Amino acid sequence: MTDAPPADLDRLRAAVRVLPPAAVLTHHTAAMLYGFGVVPADALHVTVPAGTSLPQRRGIAAHGAVLPFADVRDVLGLRCLGPARCAVDLARQLGRLDALAVLDAALRVGACTAEDLADEVARHDGLRGVRQARDLVPLADPRARCRQESHLRLVLRDGLLPAPEPQLAVRDDKGRVHCHVDLGYAEERVGVVYAGDSHLDQPRHNWLETRGWRMRYFTDADLYADPEQLVQTVRAALYHPR
C-alpha cells in the first residue's frame, strides 16, 4: 500500500509515540502511506479531535478536527484517517492543480472510489475549500499516470477546451492496440503529451503521424510558466487542422 522507505516508517513510528493518544495521521502523511502521496511534504501531518491540545513539536504539522473521526484505519501499525477523508482534506487545502493530482492518484491506486470521494465531499459541506473539492471530485480520473499529467488535463479544461481522454488507446489497421497517448482527442486525432514523463518513443510518434495524428509535447516550462500558450497550441491543433 505504501512506497515509503523503511527509514521513513521508523521515523513515523518514533514520532507517533510522542503524540496524544487520540492523534491520527492525515493529509500528506496518510496519503503517502495509502500510496497516493504525489505531493510531498517535509512535516508529519496529524489531526487531533476537537478540544484536544495541538502538539507543538518541530517537524509536526498538527490540525484540529472539525469533523468526527468516522473512519480510522491501521496502516502498517500506524493509525490513519480514511483515504477518502485524507484525499478530500488535501483537495480542499492544496492548490487547484495539485488537488486534482491527489484525487486522481487516490483513485489510481484503489485507495478509494469515486463514490467514496463524493460522499466525503458531502460531509465537508460548509468547510473552507470545499467548493474547490466539490468542483474537482467529478473530474478525478484513475487513468492519469503522473502528477504533471493531471495538471496538464486540468489546464486544458480550465482553458475551456474539451476534456481529453487519459491514456487513449490507438489501434492499428487490424484493430489491435498499438500504443496509448497520454491525453488524446480521438475524433480530431490530436495527442497531448507531458514530455517529462512520455512513454512514446520516436517510432511510435512517427507511426501516429503517418495516421493523421497531430502530437503536441509540453515541458514543465510550458505547463507552469506559460499555460495560456499551451492551451492556444492545443486549440489550434483541434480547430485548425492541417
Solvent accessible surface area in square Angstrom, and as a share of the most:
residue,aa,sasa,rsa
1,M,158,0.71
2,T,28,0.16
3,D,137,0.71
4,A,14,0.11
5,P,71,0.45
6,P,104,0.66
7,A,75,0.58
8,D,49,0.25
9,L,22,0.11
10,D,86,0.45
11,R,119,0.44
12,L,1,0.01
13,R,87,0.32
14,A,46,0.36
15,A,21,0.17
16,V,54,0.31
17,R,186,0.68
18,V,70,0.40
19,L,19,0.09
20,P,36,0.23
21,P,133,0.84
22,A,42,0.33
23,A,11,0.08
24,V,2,0.01
25,L,3,0.01
26,T,0,0.00
27,H,7,0.03
28,H,32,0.14
29,T,8,0.05
30,A,0,0.00
31,A,1,0.01
32,M,51,0.23
33,L,0,0.00
34,Y,8,0.03
35,G,24,0.23
36,F,0,0.00
37,G,33,0.32
38,V,34,0.20
39,V,15,0.09
40,P,107,0.67
41,A,45,0.35
42,D,144,0.75
43,A,32,0.25
44,L,3,0.02
45,H,20,0.09
46,V,0,0.00
47,T,6,0.03
48,V,0,0.00
49,P,41,0.26
50,A,83,0.64
51,G,91,0.88
52,T,47,0.28
53,S,95,0.61
54,L,75,0.37
55,P,18,0.12
56,Q,159,0.71
57,R,127,0.46
58,R,242,0.88
59,G,45,0.44
60,I,27,0.14
61,A,28,0.22
62,A,26,0.20
63,H,49,0.22
64,G,44,0.43
65,A,12,0.09
66,V,113,0.65
67,L,38,0.19
68,P,106,0.67
69,F,49,0.20
70,A,85,0.66
71,D,54,0.28
72,V,54,0.31
73,R,113,0.41
74,D,106,0.55
75,V,8,0.04
76,L,85,0.42
77,G,57,0.55
78,L,4,0.02
79,R,108,0.39
80,C,0,0.00
81,L,1,0.00
82,G,1,0.01
83,P,3,0.02
84,A,13,0.10
85,R,22,0.08
86,C,0,0.00
87,A,0,0.00
88,V,0,0.00
89,D,8,0.04
90,L,3,0.01
91,A,0,0.00
92,R,36,0.13
93,Q,95,0.42
94,L,34,0.17
95,G,49,0.48
96,R,74,0.27
97,L,50,0.25
98,D,26,0.13
99,A,0,0.00
100,L,2,0.01
101,A,2,0.02
102,V,1,0.01
103,L,0,0.00
104,D,0,0.00
105,A,1,0.00
106,A,0,0.00
107,L,21,0.11
108,R,84,0.31
109,V,69,0.40
110,G,59,0.56
111,A,22,0.17
112,C,11,0.06
113,T,68,0.40
114,A,52,0.40
115,E,118,0.53
116,D,56,0.29
117,L,0,0.00
118,A,51,0.40
119,D,81,0.42
120,E,10,0.05
121,V,8,0.05
122,A,71,0.55
123,R,131,0.48
124,H,1,0.00
125,D,97,0.50
126,G,71,0.68
127,L,38,0.19
128,R,225,0.82
129,G,28,0.27
130,V,12,0.07
131,R,196,0.72
132,Q,43,0.19
133,A,0,0.00
134,R,108,0.39
135,D,53,0.27
136,L,0,0.00
137,V,13,0.08
138,P,105,0.66
139,L,49,0.24
140,A,17,0.13
141,D,19,0.10
142,P,65,0.41
143,R,106,0.39
144,A,0,0.00
145,R,121,0.44
146,C,21,0.13
147,R,74,0.27
148,Q,51,0.23
149,E,4,0.02
150,S,1,0.01
151,H,8,0.04
152,L,1,0.00
153,R,19,0.07
154,L,1,0.01
155,V,16,0.09
156,L,0,0.00
157,R,90,0.33
158,D,67,0.34
159,G,18,0.17
160,L,158,0.79
161,L,11,0.06
162,P,61,0.38
163,A,81,0.63
164,P,6,0.04
165,E,73,0.33
166,P,3,0.02
167,Q,30,0.13
168,L,15,0.07
169,A,40,0.31
170,V,10,0.06
171,R,143,0.52
172,D,27,0.14
173,D,129,0.67
174,K,156,0.66
175,G,39,0.38
176,R,142,0.52
177,V,67,0.38
178,H,78,0.35
179,C,5,0.03
180,H,84,0.37
181,V,0,0.00
182,D,7,0.04
183,L,0,0.00
184,G,2,0.02
185,Y,13,0.05
186,A,62,0.48
187,E,162,0.73
188,E,59,0.26
189,R,116,0.42
190,V,0,0.00
191,G,0,0.00
192,V,0,0.00
193,V,0,0.00
194,Y,13,0.05
195,A,42,0.33
196,G,62,0.59
197,D,50,0.26
198,S,37,0.24
199,H,98,0.44
200,L,22,0.11
201,D,69,0.36
202,Q,113,0.50
203,P,94,0.59
204,R,89,0.32
205,H,38,0.17
206,N,74,0.38
207,W,38,0.13
208,L,0,0.00
209,E,53,0.24
210,T,105,0.61
211,R,79,0.29
212,G,35,0.34
213,W,13,0.04
214,R,22,0.08
215,M,9,0.04
216,R,70,0.26
217,Y,79,0.30
218,F,13,0.05
219,T,67,0.39
220,D,68,0.35
221,A,68,0.52
222,D,50,0.26
223,L,3,0.01
224,Y,100,0.38
225,A,85,0.66
226,D,71,0.37
227,P,47,0.30
228,E,137,0.61
229,Q,101,0.45
230,L,3,0.01
231,V,11,0.06
232,Q,95,0.42
233,T,40,0.23
234,V,0,0.00
235,R,65,0.24
236,A,47,0.36
237,A,4,0.03
238,L,10,0.05
239,Y,116,0.44
240,H,138,0.62
241,P,84,0.53
242,R,190,0.69
